[in-house]
């Protein structure tokens, strides 16, 4: 079957080889990687803050965190992408006024500030914050509460306990699923094509809309997505084995 596919003229292997490393495709790959890295970095950072808010004894902070997670986990990422792309319909201009006066220090059209790439970053980041917060919250809850009580009895503040005691141990639970989230984020960036985000999928669609070589260009996109997910899967598997052994050894010691 594989041989018949390779020799099938409708697959267009010559077109695949022509576009596989074409400059336009490589630029699209760079945008895809940029969206993945930036959205994950800010998403995880925001997820830490949201997870701490969710676990807070303050009902207001906890309620805000719950509401945030409910909104961004309960609506499709595609809807969120389109929403940010059309943010200018809600606020045509973004201004920085002087408080209590009619003076405006800075103003610009929303479309100038939130272009398709920025809209994609905002949508992917805000969505990732919600999912990352749940992973981080689960990791924090996995740490024995007795250690928190012991640190508190030694006079350590809650912030220091979180930084020095809880989060380092919670990483055993957090890192493996966060690696899966990174791979998922890479593939999710393909949805950015609906708002023309200049990523790999957007570039592929632009090319095949001109030359009508849909299948060969989709094979090009698939190759690069598979290439990068495979690169990420290797360290992800290593992390799962490493931290899995750590959890298993602790369990055996307790038994």
C-alpha positions in Angstrom: 0.0 0.0 0.0 2.8 2.4 0.9 4.5 1.7 -2.4 1.3 2.3 -4.4 0.9 5.7 -2.6 4.4 6.7 -3.4 4.0 5.9 -7.0 0.5 7.3 -7.3 0.7 10.4 -9.6 -2.2 12.0 -7.8 -0.1 12.3 -4.6 2.3 14.6 -6.4 5.6 13.6 -4.8 7.5 16.0 -7.1 5.3 18.8 -5.8 5.9 17.7 -2.2 9.6 17.8 -2.7 9.4 21.2 -4.4 7.5 22.8 -1.5 8.9 20.9 1.4 11.7 23.4 2.1 10.3 26.4 0.1 11.0 29.8 1.7 7.3 30.5 2.2 6.9 27.2 4.0 9.9 27.8 6.3 8.6 31.2 7.2 5.3 29.6 8.1 7.1 27.1 10.3 8.9 29.9 12.2 5.5 31.5 12.9 4.1 28.2 14.1 7.0 27.7 16.4 6.8 31.3 17.6 3.1 30.9 18.4 3.8 27.6 20.2 6.6 28.8 22.4 5.1 32.2 23.3 1.7 30.9 24.1 3.1 28.1 26.3 5.5 30.3 28.2 2.9 33.0 29.0 0.2 30.3 29.4 2.2 28.4 32.0 3.1 31.6 33.8 -0.5 32.7 34.0 -1.5 29.1 34.9 0.7 29.3 38.0 -1.0 32.5 39.1 -4.5 31.1 38.4 -3.8 27.9 40.2 -2.7 29.7 43.3 -5.8 31.9 43.1 -8.0 28.8 42.8 -6.4 27.3 45.9 -6.6 30.5 47.9 -8.8 30.8 51.0 -10.0 34.1 49.6 -13.4 33.4 48.1 -13.1 36.4 45.7 -9.8 35.2 44.2 -11.0 31.6 44.1 -14.2 32.6 42.4 -12.4 34.7 39.7 -10.2 31.7 39.0 -13.1 29.3 38.7 -15.0 31.7 36.4 -11.9 32.1 34.2 -11.4 28.3 33.9 -15.2 27.8 33.2 -15.2 30.4 30.4 -12.0 29.3 28.6 -12.4 25.6 29.0 -16.0 25.7 28.2 -15.7 27.4 24.8 -13.9 26.1 21.7 -10.5 27.5 21.0 -11.7 28.2 17.4 -14.4 30.5 18.7 -11.8 32.3 20.9 -9.5 32.7 17.9 -12.2 34.3 15.8 -13.3 36.5 18.8 -9.9 38.0 19.2 -9.5 38.5 15.4 -12.7 40.6 15.5 -11.9 42.4 18.7 -11.9 45.7 16.8 -15.7 45.3 16.3 -16.1 45.8 20.1 -13.4 48.4 20.6 -12.5 50.1 17.3 -9.8 52.1 19.0 -7.5 51.5 22.0 -6.6 54.6 24.0 -4.5 55.6 27.0 -6.3 58.5 28.7 -5.1 60.8 31.4 -7.2 60.0 34.5 -9.9 62.5 35.4 -9.3 64.6 32.2 -10.3 64.5 28.5 -6.7 64.3 27.4 -5.4 61.1 25.6 -1.8 60.2 25.8 -1.9 57.5 23.2 -4.5 56.1 20.8 -4.5 53.7 17.9 -6.9 51.6 15.9 -7.4 48.1 17.4 -6.7 46.5 14.0 -3.2 48.1 14.1 -2.4 46.6 17.5 -4.2 43.2 17.2 -3.2 41.8 13.9 -3.8 38.1 13.1 -0.6 36.9 14.7 -1.3 38.9 17.9 -4.9 37.7 17.9 -3.6 34.1 17.7 -1.1 34.7 20.6 -3.8 36.2 22.8 -6.3 33.4 22.1 -3.8 30.6 22.5 -2.3 32.1 25.6 -5.6 32.8 27.4 -6.8 29.3 26.6 -3.6 27.7 27.8 -3.7 29.6 31.1 -7.0 27.8 31.9 -5.7 24.3 31.1 -2.2 24.9 32.6 -3.8 26.1 35.9 -5.7 22.8 36.3 -2.5 20.8 35.7 -0.6 22.9 38.2 -3.4 22.8 40.7 -3.4 19.0 40.5 0.4 19.0 41.0 0.1 21.3 44.1 -2.6 19.1 45.6 -0.4 16.1 45.1 2.2 17.4 47.7 1.7 16.1 51.2 -0.1 18.8 53.2 1.9 17.8 56.2 5.0 19.3 54.7 3.2 22.6 54.3 2.1 22.5 57.9 5.7 21.7 59.0 7.1 24.6 57.0 4.4 26.9 58.4 5.3 25.9 62.0 8.9 27.0 61.3 7.7 30.5 60.5 7.8 30.4 56.7 5.3 32.5 54.9 2.7 31.1 52.4 4.5 32.6 49.4 7.9 31.2 50.5 6.3 27.8 51.2 4.8 27.7 47.7 8.1 28.7 46.1 10.5 26.6 48.2 8.5 23.6 49.3 5.4 23.0 47.2 6.2 23.9 43.6 9.6 22.0 43.4 7.8 18.8 44.5 4.7 19.4 42.4 6.9 19.4 39.3 6.9 15.6 39.4 3.2 15.7 38.6 3.1 18.8 36.5 5.9 18.3 33.9 4.7 15.1 32.1 1.2 16.4 31.3 2.6 19.8 30.5 4.8 18.2 27.9 1.7 16.7 26.3 0.2 20.2 26.4 3.2 21.5 24.4 2.7 18.9 21.7 -1.1 19.7 21.6 -0.3 23.4 21.4 1.9 22.9 18.4 -0.9 21.1 16.5 -3.6 23.5 17.8 -1.7 26.4 16.0 -3.1 25.0 12.7 -6.5 26.5 13.7 -4.9 29.9 13.3 -5.3 29.5 9.6 -9.0 30.5 9.9 -7.9 34.1 10.8 -4.9 34.2 8.4 -2.3 33.9 11.1 0.7 33.4 8.7 1.5 30.0 10.3 2.4 26.8 8.5 -1.2 25.9 7.7 -2.1 29.4 6.6 0.8 29.3 4.2 -0.1 25.9 2.8 -3.7 27.0 2.2 -2.5 30.1 0.5 -0.3 28.1 -1.9 -2.8 25.5 -2.8 -5.5 28.1 -3.3 -3.3 29.4 -6.2 -2.0 26.1 -7.7 -4.9 23.8 -6.6 -2.4 21.1 -5.5 -4.3 20.5 -2.2 -3.1 16.9 -1.4 0.7 17.5 -2.0 0.6 20.7 0.1 -1.3 19.0 2.9 1.4 16.3 2.9 4.0 19.0 3.3 2.2 20.4 6.3 1.7 16.9 7.8 5.4 16.1 7.4 6.4 19.2 9.3 3.8 18.7 12.1 4.9 15.1 12.4 8.6 16.1 12.4 8.2 18.6 15.3 5.8 16.4 17.3 8.3 13.6 17.0 11.1 15.8 18.2 9.0 16.8 21.2 7.8 13.3 22.0 11.3 12.0 22.7 12.1 14.3 25.7 8.4 14.0 26.7 8.8 10.2 27.0 12.1 10.6 29.0 10.4 13.0 31.4 7.5 10.6 32.0 9.9 7.7 32.7 12.1 9.9 35.0 9.3 11.4 37.0 7.3 8.2 36.9 10.2 6.3 38.6 10.4 9.1 41.2 6.7 8.7 42.1 6.9 4.9 42.1 10.0 4.8 44.3 8.3 7.1 46.9 5.2 4.9 46.8 7.3 1.7 47.5 9.1 3.4 50.4 5.7 4.4 52.0 4.5 0.8 51.6 
